Amino acid sequence: MEKKIAVLKGDGIGPEVTDQALKVLKAVEKTFGHKFHYTEALVGAVAIDATGNPFPEETLKVCQSSDAILFGAIGHPKYDNDPKAKVRPEQGLLAMRKALGLFANIRPVNTYKILENASPLRADLVQNVDFVVFRELTGGIYFGTRGRSEDGNMAFDTCTYTRDEILRISKLAFESARQRKNHVTLVDKANVLASSRLWREVVKEYHAANFADVTLDFMFVDNAAMKIIQQPAFFDVVLTENMFGDIITDEASVITGSMGMLPSASVGSVVGLYEPIHGSYPEGAGLNIANPNGAILSAALLLETSFGMVAEAKAIRAAVEKAMEDGILTIDIRREKPNSTTEVGDYVANLVAKGASVVA
């Protein structure tokens, strides 16, 4: 199979971890007989520095002409720490989501036996944790009307949702549940927020009409935050709005033992975007210490979700787990004698290159 992949390495550790994912994708090409064409483009702080725009028109064109997007990270202190900055790297990410119709962020949360003792939770609490969060990505408070009063003493951010925005991501969440454990939890704040009450109303109606065979329950976001710590194995598919999803997925990532382990997919009507959830981590940039597994597993999600390459994705995931079992771990997981970013990438790529039968 021949496919085109846009490569947006971005800022901070983004280029380093993306390079490891590319090594693994090239190993997949060799092992499974595919041909991927990679086109790099600028996004984030590096794009602002080069063009003044965090998501240049040229980058949009590259994304639109590709079959999938592999994305690194976005953000830089010189913009993030300047409250008066008029152009910010994160504006590029929001613009990209809107322009490409990326309305659903999918974040799987899995724990690994080898990392049970690395989790801040007791090992018995994180055993067999396997859930996925469907976060609405282009609505809510991040995209609502916002502003400041003329005297600067008042500010506002508006959370707005439409029925159609809720329905389209609900469909994806319920379809996923049918392929998993048939359980959806809607996370909201319906006791306080009108937007959450709309979410609950729409999801209940849609569930009753189309997915009555799937178990549906409801949880306020504060309760869900506690439940993720107390009993993470309770969850199967979590459905939620933009800001709540942003917060609880970062919380959930920590229980795995490292935020550097988790991939994500952003999908919609045009082309899928795949990225690790850890952010740009500027303090670690250039030190060759970042965990690349989130980026590598994002490449696996890309192959599976956008290209339908299930066996190839399975080979990558098995290689990541085998590498960890073999003790190939970065400093976020093992403080003494850790492996570097490139050592982990090389090891995983070599496992995949040896053939699917070795790691499947």
C-alpha positions in Angstrom: 0.0 0.0 0.0 1.2 3.5 -0.8 0.2 6.5 1.4 1.1 10.1 2.0 1.9 11.2 5.6 2.3 14.9 6.6 4.9 15.2 9.3 4.5 18.2 11.7 7.3 17.9 14.3 6.5 21.2 16.0 8.2 22.5 19.1 10.2 21.3 22.1 10.7 17.6 22.2 8.3 17.2 19.3 11.1 16.7 16.6 12.9 14.2 18.8 10.0 11.9 19.5 8.6 12.2 16.0 11.9 11.1 14.5 11.6 7.9 16.5 8.1 7.3 15.3 9.4 7.8 11.7 12.0 5.2 12.3 9.3 2.7 13.3 7.1 3.6 10.3 10.0 3.0 8.0 10.6 -0.3 9.6 6.9 -1.1 9.0 7.4 -0.2 5.3 10.3 -2.6 5.0 8.6 -5.4 7.0 5.1 -5.2 5.5 5.9 -4.0 2.0 4.3 -0.6 2.1 5.5 2.8 0.8 4.9 5.9 2.8 5.7 9.4 1.4 6.6 11.9 4.1 6.2 15.7 3.7 7.4 17.9 6.6 5.7 21.2 7.4 5.9 23.9 10.1 3.5 24.4 13.0 3.6 26.1 16.4 6.4 28.3 17.7 8.8 27.3 14.9 6.1 28.4 12.4 5.7 31.8 14.1 9.4 32.3 14.1 9.6 31.5 10.4 6.4 33.0 9.0 4.6 34.9 11.8 1.7 32.4 11.6 1.5 29.3 13.9 -0.4 27.4 11.2 0.7 28.7 7.8 -1.3 28.2 4.6 1.4 26.0 3.2 1.1 23.7 6.2 -2.7 23.5 5.7 -2.1 22.5 2.0 0.3 19.8 3.0 -2.2 18.4 5.5 -5.1 18.5 3.1 -3.1 16.6 0.4 -2.0 13.9 2.8 -3.7 10.7 3.9 -2.8 11.2 7.6 -0.8 13.6 9.8 1.9 12.6 12.3 2.2 15.5 14.8 4.8 16.1 17.5 4.1 18.8 20.0 3.4 22.5 20.2 4.4 25.3 22.6 7.4 27.4 23.7 8.1 29.4 26.9 8.8 32.6 25.0 5.2 32.7 23.9 3.5 30.7 26.7 5.0 32.9 29.5 4.1 36.1 27.8 0.5 37.0 28.7 0.6 39.9 26.2 1.7 37.8 23.2 -0.7 38.4 20.4 0.2 35.2 18.5 0.7 31.9 20.3 1.7 28.4 19.2 -1.5 26.9 20.6 -3.5 29.1 18.2 -2.0 27.0 15.4 -3.4 23.8 16.9 -6.9 25.2 17.3 -6.8 26.6 13.8 -5.6 23.2 12.5 -8.5 21.4 14.2 -11.0 23.8 12.8 -9.6 23.8 9.2 -9.4 20.1 9.1 -12.7 19.4 10.8 -10.9 17.4 13.6 -13.9 17.2 16.0 -13.0 14.1 17.9 -10.0 13.4 20.1 -9.5 9.8 20.9 -7.2 9.0 23.8 -6.7 5.3 24.8 -5.5 4.8 28.4 -3.7 1.4 28.9 -1.5 0.2 31.7 1.4 -2.2 31.3 2.4 -4.8 33.8 6.0 -3.7 33.6 5.0 -0.2 34.7 2.6 -1.0 37.5 5.2 0.0 40.1 5.9 3.3 38.2 2.3 4.4 38.6 1.6 6.8 41.5 -1.4 4.5 42.3 -1.1 1.1 44.0 -0.3 -1.7 41.6 -3.6 -3.4 42.3 -5.6 -0.3 41.2 -3.9 0.0 37.8 -4.1 -3.7 36.8 -6.0 -4.3 33.6 -6.9 -0.7 33.1 -8.1 -0.2 29.5 -10.4 2.6 28.6 -10.6 5.3 25.9 -11.7 8.9 26.1 -13.7 10.5 23.3 -13.2 14.2 23.8 -15.1 16.7 21.6 -12.4 18.9 20.1 -13.8 21.9 18.2 -16.5 23.3 20.5 -17.0 24.5 24.0 -15.1 27.1 26.0 -11.9 26.9 24.0 -13.8 28.1 20.9 -16.5 30.3 22.5 -16.6 34.1 22.6 -14.1 35.5 25.0 -12.8 38.9 26.0 -11.7 41.5 28.5 -13.4 44.6 29.8 -11.8 47.9 28.7 -10.3 48.5 32.1 -8.9 44.9 32.2 -10.7 44.0 35.5 -13.2 41.6 34.0 -12.8 38.7 31.6 -15.2 36.1 30.1 -15.1 32.8 28.2 -18.2 31.4 26.8 -19.0 27.6 26.5 -21.2 26.9 23.5 -22.4 23.6 22.1 -24.9 22.6 19.4 -26.9 19.4 19.1 -25.1 18.4 15.9 -21.6 18.8 17.6 -22.7 16.5 20.4 -24.3 13.9 18.1 -21.3 13.4 15.8 -18.9 12.5 18.6 -21.5 10.5 20.5 -21.8 8.3 17.4 -18.1 7.5 17.4 -18.1 6.8 21.1 -21.0 4.4 21.0 -19.6 2.6 18.0 -16.3 2.1 19.8 -18.1 0.8 22.9 -19.8 -1.9 20.8 -16.3 -3.1 19.8 -15.1 -3.0 23.4 -17.0 -3.7 26.6 -20.3 -2.1 25.7 -20.1 0.6 28.3 -20.2 4.4 27.8 -19.8 7.0 30.6 -20.9 10.6 29.8 -18.8 13.0 31.9 -20.4 16.4 32.4 -21.4 19.0 35.0 -25.2 18.9 34.4 -26.0 20.0 37.9 -24.5 23.4 37.2 -24.0 24.1 33.4 -26.6 24.5 30.8 -24.3 23.2 28.1 -23.8 20.0 30.1 -27.6 19.6 30.4 -27.8 19.8 26.6 -25.1 17.1 26.4 -27.0 14.8 28.7 -30.3 15.4 26.9 -28.9 14.7 23.5 -26.8 11.7 24.5 -29.8 10.1 26.3 -32.0 10.5 23.3 -29.4 9.2 20.9 -28.6 6.2 23.1 -32.2 5.2 23.4 -32.9 5.5 19.7 -29.7 3.8 18.4 -27.6 2.1 21.0 -30.0 0.7 23.6 -27.8 -2.4 23.9 -24.9 -0.4 25.2 -24.8 0.5 28.9 -24.9 4.2 29.4 -24.2 6.0 32.7 -23.5 9.6 33.8 -20.9 11.1 36.0 -20.2 14.6 37.1 -16.6 15.7 36.1 -15.5 16.1 39.7 -16.7 12.6 40.6 -15.1 11.2 37.4 -11.8 12.8 38.4 -12.0 10.9 41.7 -13.1 7.7 40.1 -10.1 7.7 37.8 -7.9 7.6 40.9 -10.0 5.2 43.0 -11.2 2.7 40.4 -9.8 3.4 36.9 -10.7 -0.1 35.7 -14.4 0.9 36.0 -14.3 2.8 32.7 -14.6 1.5 29.2 -15.5 4.4 26.9 -15.7 8.0 28.3 -17.5 10.6 26.3 -17.1 14.2 27.2 -16.8 17.9 26.1 -13.6 19.7 25.2 -12.3 21.2 28.4 -13.3 18.3 30.7 -11.7 15.9 28.3 -8.5 17.9 28.2 -8.2 17.8 32.0 -9.3 14.2 32.7 -7.1 12.7 30.0 -4.0 14.4 31.4 -5.0 13.0 34.8 -5.6 9.6 33.4 -2.2 9.6 31.6 -0.3 9.8 34.9 -1.8 6.5 36.3 -0.1 4.6 33.5 3.3 5.4 35.0 4.3 8.0 32.4 2.5 10.6 30.4 5.1 9.8 27.7 3.4 6.5 27.0 0.0 7.7 25.7 -0.9 8.3 22.1 -3.9 10.1 20.7 -5.9 10.5 17.5 -7.9 13.5 16.3 -10.3 12.6 13.6 -13.1 14.2 11.6 -14.2 14.8 8.1 -11.0 15.3 6.2 -7.8 13.7 7.5 -6.7 12.2 10.9 -4.0 13.7 13.1 -2.0 11.5 15.5 0.1 12.8 18.4 1.5 11.9 21.8 -0.4 13.7 24.6 2.7 14.9 26.6 3.1 18.3 25.1 6.3 20.1 24.1 8.3 19.7 27.4 10.7 22.5 26.5 12.9 21.8 29.5 13.8 18.4 27.9 14.3 19.6 24.4 17.6 18.6 22.8 18.6 16.4 25.8 17.7 13.1 24.2 15.8 12.1 27.3 12.1 12.2 26.3 10.0 9.1 26.1 9.2 8.4 22.4 6.7 5.6 23.0 3.7 8.0 23.0 4.8 9.2 19.5 5.5 5.6 18.4 2.1 4.4 19.6 0.5 7.4 17.9 2.0 6.1 14.6 0.4 2.7 15.4 -3.0 4.5 15.8 -2.4 6.3 12.5 -1.8 3.0 10.7 -4.8 1.3 12.3 -7.3 4.2 12.1 -6.5 6.0 8.9 -5.0 3.2 6.8 -6.8 0.1 8.2 -3.4 -1.6 8.9 -4.4 -3.6 11.9 -1.5 -6.1 11.8 1.1 -3.4 11.4 -0.3 -1.5 14.4 -0.3 -4.7 16.5 3.3 -5.3 15.6 4.3 -1.8 16.8 2.4 -2.1 20.1 3.9 -5.5 20.7 7.4 -4.1 20.0 6.9 -1.3 22.4 5.8 -3.7 25.2 8.7 -6.1 24.4 11.2 -3.2 24.6 9.9 -2.3 28.0 10.0 -5.9 29.2 13.6 -6.0 28.0 14.4 -3.0 30.2 14.6 -0.3 27.5 13.2 2.6 29.5 13.7 6.4 29.5 14.3 8.5 32.6 10.6 9.2 33.2 10.2 5.5 34.1 13.7 4.5 35.3 15.8 7.1 37.1 19.0 5.0 37.3 20.8 4.2 34.0 17.9 5.2 31.7 18.0 4.7 28.0 17.9 7.7 25.7 15.1 8.7 23.3 17.1 7.5 20.3 18.0 4.2 22.0 14.3 3.4 22.6 13.4 4.4 19.1 16.2 2.2 17.6 15.2 -0.8 19.7 11.5 -0.7 18.8 12.3 -0.1 15.2 14.7 -3.0 15.1 12.1 -5.3 16.6 9.6 -4.3 14.0 12.2 -4.6 11.2 13.0 -8.2 12.3 9.5 -9.2 11.1 5.9 -9.2 12.3 6.3 -12.8 13.6 8.9 -11.7 16.1 6.7 -9.1 17.9 3.2 -10.2 17.1 
